[in-house]
Amino acid sequence: MPRLIKKSSTTEDVPRGHFVVYVGENQKKRFVILISFLSQPLFQDLLSQAEEEFGFNHPMGCLTIPCREDVFVDLTSRLRN
């Protein structure tokens, strides 16, 4: 399961080999996930869908994926296995 970190976004609270992504349709939650997910076809599909629907406007200051949190958690759980 991706780690949920509620602190402000700083490089000190992001472990090496990870990155921050904000997920949610309305209220965004911050997740710290493995960089290796970026090369996974399932994750790339999610990013493509987000780009098609919402573009690359990221008001949170980093990658924002406007999907349901449970969908994101399910996808990242499958990538970990």
HUQUI-V145639 format. One record per residue. N is the residue number from 1. OMEGA is omega in whole degrees, 0 to 359 (* if undefined). NEAR is the number of other ideal C-beta (glycine too) atoms within 10 Angstrom. Layout:
{{N;OMEGA;NEAR} {N;OMEGA;NEAR}}
This chain:
{{1;180;9} {2;180;22} {3;176;12} {4;180;12} {5;185;16} {6;179;7} {7;174;9} {8;184;7} {9;173;14} {10;179;8} {11;181;6} {12;182;6} {13;177;14} {14;181;16} {15;177;11} {16;180;5} {17;181;8} {18;173;18} {19;183;15} {20;173;18} {21;176;23} {22;186;19} {23;174;26} {24;180;16} {25;179;11} {26;178;5} {27;184;8} {28;174;16} {29;183;15} {30;177;20} {31;173;23} {32;185;16} {33;181;21} {34;176;18} {35;181;10} {36;177;11} {37;182;20} {38;180;12} {39;182;9} {40;181;15} {41;179;8} {42;180;12} {43;177;21} {44;176;12} {45;179;11} {46;178;19} {47;179;16} {48;178;10} {49;179;13} {50;179;17} {51;180;11} {52;184;8} {53;191;9} {54;181;13} {55;182;8} {56;174;9} {57;185;6} {58;183;13} {59;181;7} {60;179;12} {61;175;9} {62;185;11} {63;179;17} {64;178;17} {65;184;24} {66;176;14} {67;178;16} {68;182;12} {69;182;17} {70;177;9} {71;180;13} {72;180;20} {73;178;16} {74;181;12} {75;182;18} {76;176;21} {77;178;11} {78;180;11} {79;180;16} {80;183;10} {81;*;4}}
